[in-house]
Amino acid sequence: MSQTIHCRSCEADSVARGVADLIDRHTNEKGRFCCARCGGTDTYLRLSRRRRGETWIKGIVPFEARARDVAYAPFVFLTSPEEDGEVDALVFKYYWTKPSNGNGRKRASRPEGGPVLTQAQLLSLVQRLVKINVVSSHDWREMLRVTGVKGD
């Protein structure tokens, strides 16, 4: 299923062939969607219909793949309540890649339900979210302090 990324800066649209293509070719190091024309990140995933209360999808962050299950690909969408707003929420998703007859990946499909995460994957995601400034390191440390978790 193709996805269209819209750039608010230059008004261009970029098309990705699916989730794997979004991750591989249409994001920067912080997981934000990038415009194919100007390279800007004032972008969002264009959906066919918008309803009240929906969020704007601004980027995508994949989880580290487990060696024994490389066809299972969990990720989170980075979302905002406003078209021009900052990322303030995550939507957990996953897809299965279906290998073709030795010719690389086939089109990805997304089954219903949320991803199943290992503890290592969850901690790795939190670490990456702090690194790309979706979650502040101060907020993360404060959450650990409030819950009574001792850190180094």
Backbone as a chain_set.jsonl record, in Angstrom:
{"seq": "MSQTIHCRSCEADSVARGVADLIDRHTNEKGRFCCARCGGTDTYLRLSRRRRGETWIKGIVPFEARARDVAYAPFVFLTSPEEDGEVDALVFKYYWTKPSNGNGRKRASRPEGGPVLTQAQLLSLVQRLVKINVVSSHDWREMLRVTGVKGD", "coords": {"N": [[0.838, -1.168, 0.0], [0.731, 2.098, -0.981], [2.072, 5.133, 0.375], [1.636, 8.595, 0.952], [3.649, 11.36, 1.453], [3.408, 14.599, 2.561], [4.824, 17.783, 2.035], [4.9, 20.675, 3.866], [6.417, 22.931, 3.485], [7.365, 23.226, 0.743], [5.193, 22.334, -0.596], [5.208, 19.907, -1.946], [4.585, 16.464, -2.825], [5.636, 13.241, -1.783], [5.998, 9.853, -2.626], [5.828, 6.752, -1.019], [6.39, 3.243, -1.213], [5.365, 1.669, 0.781], [5.367, 0.683, 4.28], [7.982, -0.308, 4.84], [9.458, 1.04, 2.88], [8.972, 3.688, 3.645], [10.44, 3.75, 6.042], [13.035, 3.015, 5.16], [13.727, 4.88, 3.086], [12.547, 7.412, 3.359], [12.879, 8.89, 5.708], [14.629, 10.831, 8.209], [17.559, 10.805, 10.403], [16.311, 11.167, 12.826], [13.894, 10.001, 12.595], [11.912, 11.486, 11.406], [9.736, 12.287, 8.68], [10.972, 13.073, 5.449], [11.1, 15.511, 2.865], [11.161, 14.725, -0.549], [11.791, 16.562, -2.483], [12.735, 19.128, -1.338], [14.046, 18.333, 0.956], [13.216, 19.004, 3.468], [11.713, 18.783, 6.795], [9.212, 19.536, 7.566], [6.765, 18.03, 7.407], [4.172, 15.564, 6.772], [2.33, 12.481, 6.943], [0.138, 11.983, 4.436], [-3.222, 11.397, 4.641], [-6.117, 9.739, 3.307], [-8.589, 10.574, 4.302], [-9.582, 12.802, 6.88], [-10.584, 12.885, 10.199], [-12.307, 14.394, 12.965], [-10.306, 14.761, 15.831], [-8.292, 13.053, 15.049], [-4.815, 12.269, 14.607], [-1.803, 13.788, 13.333], [0.523, 12.214, 11.359], [3.895, 12.304, 11.684], [6.34, 11.048, 11.47], [8.357, 8.025, 11.581], [9.566, 5.376, 13.545], [11.516, 2.594, 13.613], [11.724, -0.5, 15.451], [14.499, -2.289, 16.858], [15.403, -5.115, 15.005], [14.726, -8.504, 15.796], [16.998, -11.156, 15.732], [16.081, -13.781, 15.25], [13.639, -13.382, 14.141], [13.344, -11.803, 11.704], [11.463, -11.108, 9.809], [9.37, -9.943, 11.091], [8.372, -6.777, 11.885], [8.244, -4.396, 14.106], [7.187, -1.014, 14.805], [6.949, 2.534, 15.579], [4.688, 5.167, 14.948], [5.355, 8.615, 14.846], [3.495, 11.137, 16.183], [1.317, 14.057, 16.03], [-1.05, 16.349, 17.423], [-1.74, 18.474, 15.855], [-1.464, 19.873, 12.549], [0.792, 21.503, 12.156], [2.083, 21.038, 14.502], [4.227, 19.921, 17.257], [5.784, 16.696, 17.725], [4.095, 14.588, 19.909], [3.077, 12.2, 20.666], [2.823, 8.587, 20.355], [2.17, 5.934, 18.081], [1.821, 2.601, 18.212], [2.748, 0.054, 16.01], [3.003, -2.703, 13.647], [4.439, -4.702, 11.013], [4.519, -7.457, 8.738], [7.072, -8.719, 6.743], [7.026, -10.195, 3.619], [8.976, -12.525, 2.193], [10.055, -12.641, -1.17], [10.637, -14.693, -4.072], [13.548, -14.926, -3.657], [14.128, -12.449, -4.659], [14.35, -10.174, -3.075], [12.388, -8.07, -0.825], [8.876, -8.586, -0.684], [5.763, -6.887, -1.069], [4.805, -5.306, 1.947], [2.656, -6.351, 4.59], [0.153, -5.419, 6.965], [-0.968, -6.833, 9.796], [-3.832, -7.072, 12.011], [-4.023, -5.639, 15.337], [-1.635, -4.93, 18.009], [1.991, -4.586, 18.318], [4.146, -7.175, 19.631], [6.459, -6.861, 22.098], [9.826, -7.276, 23.128], [11.532, -6.909, 26.262], [14.039, -5.775, 25.858], [13.67, -4.566, 23.341], [11.754, -2.604, 23.964], [13.172, -1.002, 25.828], [15.245, -0.185, 24.168], [13.79, 1.321, 22.324], [12.856, 3.428, 23.98], [15.318, 4.565, 24.649], [16.124, 5.454, 22.112], [14.071, 7.298, 21.579], [14.607, 9.249, 23.497], [17.099, 10.051, 22.564], [16.451, 11.21, 20.067], [14.98, 13.326, 20.872], [12.187, 13.144, 21.319], [11.203, 12.312, 23.697], [12.162, 13.895, 26.611], [15.326, 13.73, 28.264], [15.289, 14.585, 30.863], [12.538, 14.277, 31.59], [12.367, 11.49, 31.389], [14.206, 10.647, 33.365], [12.897, 11.756, 35.588], [10.5, 10.291, 35.584], [11.517, 7.758, 36.216], [12.49, 8.332, 38.759], [10.143, 8.983, 40.184], [8.785, 6.555, 40.082], [10.38, 5.06, 41.652], [12.559, 3.629, 40.718], [15.873, 2.72, 40.751], [18.697, 4.258, 39.364], [21.884, 4.287, 37.581]], "CA": [[0.0, 0.0, 0.0], [1.574, 3.286, -1.057], [1.845, 6.197, 1.351], [2.037, 9.893, 0.425], [4.174, 12.306, 2.427], [3.212, 15.965, 2.071], [5.721, 18.797, 2.594], [4.229, 21.963, 4.051], [7.31, 24.01, 3.051], [7.377, 23.422, -0.714], [3.912, 21.804, -1.097], [5.434, 18.713, -2.774], [4.222, 15.15, -2.294], [6.543, 12.128, -2.055], [5.274, 8.594, -2.486], [6.565, 5.573, -0.557], [5.683, 2.021, -1.594], [4.792, 1.046, 1.975], [6.023, 0.97, 5.552], [9.42, -0.553, 4.726], [10.008, 2.126, 2.073], [8.95, 4.878, 4.505], [11.553, 3.638, 6.981], [14.327, 2.926, 4.464], [14.077, 5.944, 2.142], [11.82, 8.672, 3.505], [13.027, 9.467, 7.043], [15.979, 11.239, 8.594], [18.092, 10.067, 11.554], [15.405, 11.343, 13.96], [12.64, 9.328, 12.292], [10.968, 12.408, 10.769], [9.603, 12.186, 7.238], [11.716, 14.088, 4.706], [10.597, 15.836, 1.539], [12.054, 14.286, -1.621], [12.179, 17.722, -3.287], [13.545, 20.132, -0.633], [14.75, 17.723, 2.08], [12.688, 19.522, 4.72], [10.981, 17.859, 7.674], [7.895, 20.088, 7.898], [6.036, 17.064, 6.583], [3.286, 14.624, 7.444], [1.77, 11.438, 6.105], [-1.163, 12.438, 3.953], [-4.236, 10.354, 4.696], [-7.19, 10.029, 2.369], [-9.655, 11.29, 5.021], [-9.26, 13.227, 8.239], [-11.757, 13.036, 11.067], [-12.04, 15.146, 14.186], [-9.602, 14.027, 16.868], [-7.195, 12.25, 14.526], [-3.5, 12.87, 14.75], [-0.986, 13.957, 12.134], [1.683, 11.319, 11.433], [5.041, 13.119, 11.301], [7.542, 10.251, 11.278], [8.275, 6.603, 11.906], [10.784, 4.861, 14.188], [11.463, 1.133, 13.72], [12.389, -1.165, 16.568], [15.576, -3.169, 16.433], [14.899, -6.425, 14.596], [15.241, -9.668, 16.495], [17.689, -12.001, 14.765], [15.314, -14.979, 14.902], [12.345, -13.019, 13.572], [13.602, -10.61, 10.898], [10.299, -10.773, 8.994], [8.444, -9.212, 11.965], [8.956, -5.454, 11.997], [7.475, -3.418, 14.879], [7.603, 0.374, 14.682], [6.002, 3.508, 16.107], [4.499, 6.414, 14.231], [5.481, 9.824, 15.647], [2.292, 11.875, 15.822], [1.031, 15.358, 16.608], [-2.471, 16.657, 17.32], [-1.902, 19.583, 14.913], [-0.692, 19.756, 11.309], [2.071, 22.175, 12.335], [2.491, 20.825, 15.885], [5.364, 19.073, 17.604], [5.479, 15.294, 18.027], [3.81, 14.433, 21.33], [2.468, 10.896, 20.927], [3.306, 7.456, 19.571], [1.206, 4.903, 17.713], [2.564, 1.356, 18.05], [2.283, -0.768, 14.885], [3.995, -3.614, 13.097], [4.08, -5.343, 9.751], [5.292, -8.646, 8.363], [7.582, -8.674, 5.381], [6.889, -11.504, 2.98], [10.055, -12.649, 1.222], [9.686, -13.139, -2.489], [11.462, -15.818, -4.532], [14.946, -14.525, -3.715], [14.263, -11.149, -5.307], [14.158, -9.108, -2.1], [11.118, -8.042, -0.109], [7.597, -8.384, -1.339], [4.99, -5.851, -0.398], [4.558, -5.569, 3.362], [1.263, -6.32, 5.02], [0.011, -5.103, 8.378], [-2.088, -7.521, 10.425], [-4.518, -6.345, 13.089], [-3.443, -5.755, 16.674], [-0.389, -4.219, 18.265], [3.193, -5.406, 18.321], [4.613, -7.846, 20.845], [7.803, -6.342, 22.267], [10.678, -7.79, 24.189], [11.985, -5.856, 27.162], [15.165, -5.112, 25.201], [13.145, -3.696, 22.296], [11.112, -1.46, 24.598], [14.222, -0.135, 26.363], [15.933, 0.386, 23.021], [12.927, 2.365, 21.789], [12.9, 4.576, 24.893], [16.636, 5.171, 24.476], [16.118, 6.179, 20.833], [13.165, 8.443, 21.706], [15.348, 10.271, 24.236], [18.17, 10.517, 21.677], [15.907, 12.066, 19.004], [14.263, 14.41, 21.556], [10.74, 12.98, 21.419], [11.065, 12.292, 25.152], [13.354, 14.549, 27.163], [16.047, 12.919, 29.246], [14.801, 15.038, 32.176], [11.258, 13.604, 31.846], [12.644, 10.062, 31.581], [14.8, 10.502, 34.703], [11.856, 12.073, 36.567], [9.593, 9.145, 35.634], [12.206, 6.709, 36.962], [12.556, 8.77, 40.158], [8.797, 8.903, 40.761], [8.412, 5.143, 40.22], [11.264, 4.424, 42.625], [13.579, 2.821, 40.058], [17.226, 3.235, 40.996], [19.552, 4.296, 38.18], [23.308, 4.415, 37.842]], "C": [[0.887, 1.237, 0.0], [1.118, 4.335, -0.039], [2.336, 7.501, 0.733], [2.448, 10.809, 1.565], [4.028, 13.698, 1.82], [4.16, 16.912, 2.797], [4.975, 20.119, 2.671], [5.094, 23.112, 3.535], [7.223, 24.276, 1.551], [6.128, 22.865, -1.391], [4.067, 20.579, -2.002], [4.934, 17.466, -2.05], [5.276, 14.138, -2.707], [5.77, 10.848, -1.815], [6.235, 7.489, -2.062], [5.726, 4.351, -0.881], [5.046, 1.31, -0.41], [5.619, 1.389, 3.193], [7.537, 0.789, 5.449], [10.1, 0.564, 3.934], [10.006, 3.444, 2.857], [10.174, 4.889, 5.419], [12.893, 3.747, 6.258], [14.708, 4.19, 3.703], [13.465, 7.312, 2.412], [11.887, 9.277, 4.901], [14.466, 9.91, 7.269], [16.417, 10.442, 9.827], [17.216, 10.188, 12.797], [14.042, 10.713, 13.711], [11.599, 10.208, 11.634], [10.929, 12.169, 9.269], [10.34, 13.349, 6.583], [11.099, 14.27, 3.328], [11.617, 15.405, 0.498], [12.558, 15.477, -2.442], [13.135, 18.648, -2.536], [14.335, 19.571, 0.545], [14.248, 18.162, 3.44], [11.923, 18.478, 5.517], [9.67, 18.458, 8.183], [6.875, 19.3, 7.076], [5.079, 16.248, 7.437], [2.799, 13.604, 6.437], [0.369, 11.865, 5.716], [-2.115, 11.253, 3.944], [-5.384, 10.742, 3.788], [-8.324, 10.807, 3.021], [-9.179, 11.65, 6.407], [-10.566, 13.383, 8.997], [-11.345, 13.804, 12.311], [-11.34, 14.244, 15.212], [-8.47, 13.15, 16.356], [-5.884, 12.996, 14.703], [-2.807, 12.952, 13.396], [0.254, 13.094, 12.301], [2.877, 12.048, 10.832], [6.309, 12.317, 11.033], [7.302, 8.817, 11.696], [9.618, 6.138, 12.469], [10.645, 3.348, 14.306], [12.135, 0.652, 14.996], [13.552, -1.958, 16.014], [14.993, -4.535, 16.127], [15.527, -7.52, 15.448], [15.83, -10.613, 15.455], [16.838, -13.187, 14.329], [14.0, -14.656, 14.191], [12.481, -11.765, 12.714], [12.421, -10.22, 10.018], [9.26, -9.972, 9.777], [9.048, -7.845, 12.25], [8.061, -4.491, 12.783], [8.048, -2.013, 14.689], [6.603, 1.256, 15.415], [5.913, 4.662, 15.121], [4.671, 7.537, 15.234], [4.329, 10.729, 15.234], [2.177, 13.2, 16.573], [-0.462, 15.626, 16.483], [-2.766, 17.753, 16.292], [-1.023, 19.355, 13.688], [0.692, 20.373, 11.459], [2.634, 21.992, 13.745], [3.723, 19.95, 16.038], [4.888, 17.652, 17.887], [5.253, 15.166, 19.526], [3.187, 13.086, 21.667], [3.042, 9.851, 19.98], [2.15, 6.517, 19.265], [2.014, 3.65, 17.412], [1.923, 0.508, 16.963], [3.351, -1.806, 14.554], [3.51, -4.121, 11.751], [4.969, -6.566, 9.575], [5.812, -8.418, 6.964], [7.492, -10.078, 4.825], [8.005, -11.649, 1.956], [9.537, -13.198, -0.104], [10.652, -14.25, -2.871], [12.923, -15.4, -4.715], [15.176, -13.164, -4.335], [14.044, -9.992, -4.335], [12.78, -9.173, -1.462], [9.94, -7.939, -1.064], [6.879, -7.287, -0.586], [4.696, -6.245, 1.046], [3.064, -5.532, 3.646], [1.224, -6.052, 6.512], [-1.184, -5.852, 8.933], [-2.705, -6.656, 11.524], [-3.793, -6.551, 14.417], [-2.135, -5.004, 16.789], [0.804, -5.154, 18.276], [3.44, -6.073, 19.669], [6.086, -7.485, 20.969], [8.551, -7.081, 23.358], [11.062, -6.611, 25.085], [13.126, -5.078, 26.512], [14.688, -4.165, 24.102], [12.507, -2.442, 22.885], [12.155, -0.485, 25.145], [15.009, 0.539, 25.246], [15.11, 1.513, 22.396], [12.965, 3.601, 22.674], [14.227, 5.308, 24.743], [16.677, 5.995, 23.187], [15.215, 7.409, 20.906], [13.797, 9.585, 22.494], [16.405, 10.888, 23.324], [17.652, 11.468, 20.601], [14.989, 13.159, 19.557], [12.741, 14.328, 21.463], [10.364, 12.943, 22.892], [12.324, 12.948, 25.704], [14.027, 13.636, 28.183], [15.619, 13.316, 30.661], [13.497, 14.32, 32.534], [11.464, 12.119, 32.119], [13.229, 9.829, 32.97], [13.757, 10.762, 35.788], [10.866, 10.911, 36.694], [10.229, 7.997, 36.427], [12.269, 7.057, 38.453], [11.207, 8.574, 40.841], [8.39, 7.445, 40.979], [9.333, 4.387, 41.178], [12.344, 3.539, 42.015], [14.915, 3.484, 40.284], [18.023, 3.162, 39.716], [21.005, 4.388, 38.571], [23.697, 5.854, 37.998]], "O": [[1.714, 1.402, 0.897], [-0.051, 4.403, 0.343], [3.362, 7.505, 0.053], [1.697, 11.01, 2.52], [4.472, 13.944, 0.699], [4.287, 16.857, 4.02], [4.478, 20.622, 1.663], [4.563, 24.164, 3.181], [7.03, 25.417, 1.131], [6.009, 22.915, -2.615], [3.146, 20.249, -2.75], [4.872, 17.425, -0.822], [5.758, 14.162, -3.839], [4.965, 10.776, -0.886], [7.3, 7.306, -2.651], [4.498, 4.405, -0.833], [4.237, 0.405, -0.618], [6.469, 2.278, 3.149], [8.295, 1.638, 5.92], [11.202, 0.986, 4.284], [10.945, 4.23, 2.74], [10.855, 5.906, 5.553], [13.78, 4.483, 6.691], [15.885, 4.55, 3.666], [13.833, 8.284, 1.753], [11.039, 10.097, 5.252], [15.393, 9.434, 6.614], [15.726, 9.513, 10.245], [17.359, 9.396, 13.728], [13.13, 10.869, 14.523], [10.504, 9.736, 11.328], [11.955, 11.883, 8.652], [10.334, 14.468, 7.096], [10.637, 13.314, 2.706], [12.807, 15.685, 0.641], [13.636, 15.407, -3.032], [14.227, 18.932, -3.028], [15.204, 20.257, 1.083], [14.789, 17.745, 4.464], [11.536, 17.433, 4.995], [9.082, 17.939, 9.132], [6.221, 19.833, 6.181], [5.167, 16.245, 8.665], [2.848, 13.832, 5.228], [-0.484, 12.082, 6.576], [-1.844, 10.231, 3.315], [-5.607, 11.923, 3.524], [-8.963, 11.624, 2.358], [-8.452, 10.884, 7.039], [-11.531, 13.95, 8.485], [-10.166, 13.853, 12.66], [-11.745, 13.101, 15.423], [-7.752, 12.556, 17.16], [-5.864, 14.208, 14.921], [-3.184, 12.27, 12.443], [0.968, 13.232, 13.295], [2.891, 12.374, 9.645], [7.253, 12.836, 10.437], [6.204, 8.44, 12.106], [10.674, 6.469, 11.932], [9.763, 2.861, 15.013], [13.008, 1.323, 15.546], [13.584, -2.265, 14.823], [14.184, -5.058, 16.894], [16.712, -7.466, 15.778], [15.222, -10.843, 14.41], [16.866, -13.565, 13.158], [13.325, -15.558, 13.695], [11.806, -10.767, 12.968], [12.383, -9.094, 9.523], [8.361, -9.382, 9.178], [10.142, -7.767, 12.809], [7.204, -3.833, 12.192], [9.242, -1.847, 14.442], [5.539, 0.791, 15.826], [6.911, 5.083, 14.537], [4.188, 7.434, 16.361], [4.197, 11.057, 14.054], [2.833, 13.43, 17.589], [-1.084, 15.17, 15.523], [-3.919, 17.94, 15.901], [0.03, 18.723, 13.776], [1.668, 19.828, 10.944], [3.555, 22.705, 14.142], [4.193, 19.328, 15.086], [3.73, 17.434, 18.243], [6.095, 15.576, 20.325], [2.809, 12.844, 22.813], [3.654, 10.169, 18.96], [1.258, 6.327, 20.092], [2.802, 3.63, 16.466], [0.716, 0.267, 16.98], [4.451, -1.788, 15.106], [2.338, -3.99, 11.398], [6.03, -6.68, 10.189], [5.071, -7.971, 6.089], [7.849, -11.043, 5.5], [7.986, -10.958, 0.937], [8.698, -14.097, -0.143], [11.425, -14.698, -2.024], [13.467, -15.511, -5.813], [16.325, -12.763, -4.519], [13.591, -8.926, -4.75], [12.091, -10.19, -1.542], [10.011, -7.29, -2.108], [7.366, -6.817, 0.443], [4.372, -7.4, 1.323], [2.312, -4.782, 3.023], [2.148, -6.413, 7.24], [-2.318, -5.537, 8.574], [-2.145, -5.629, 11.906], [-3.047, -7.514, 14.591], [-1.595, -4.507, 15.8], [0.645, -6.374, 18.246], [2.995, -5.588, 20.709], [6.876, -7.761, 20.066], [7.978, -7.462, 24.379], [10.924, -5.453, 24.692], [13.171, -3.852, 26.606], [15.242, -3.077, 23.944], [12.698, -1.343, 22.365], [12.036, 0.724, 24.948], [15.396, 1.702, 25.367], [15.659, 2.536, 21.987], [13.094, 4.715, 22.167], [14.257, 6.538, 24.713], [17.205, 7.107, 23.176], [15.556, 8.455, 20.354], [13.555, 10.755, 22.197], [16.586, 12.106, 23.312], [18.333, 12.433, 20.254], [14.301, 13.838, 18.795], [12.072, 15.359, 21.523], [9.33, 13.479, 23.29], [13.434, 12.593, 25.306], [13.362, 12.865, 28.876], [15.591, 12.473, 31.558], [13.355, 13.812, 33.646], [10.804, 11.553, 32.99], [12.802, 8.917, 33.678], [13.735, 10.064, 36.801], [10.439, 10.586, 37.802], [9.553, 7.341, 37.219], [12.118, 6.182, 39.305], [11.142, 8.056, 41.956], [7.718, 7.135, 41.963], [9.098, 3.217, 41.479], [12.982, 2.771, 42.735], [15.073, 4.679, 40.034], [18.036, 2.128, 39.048], [21.332, 4.549, 39.747], [24.869, 6.156, 38.225]]}, "num_chains": 1, "name": "protein.A"}
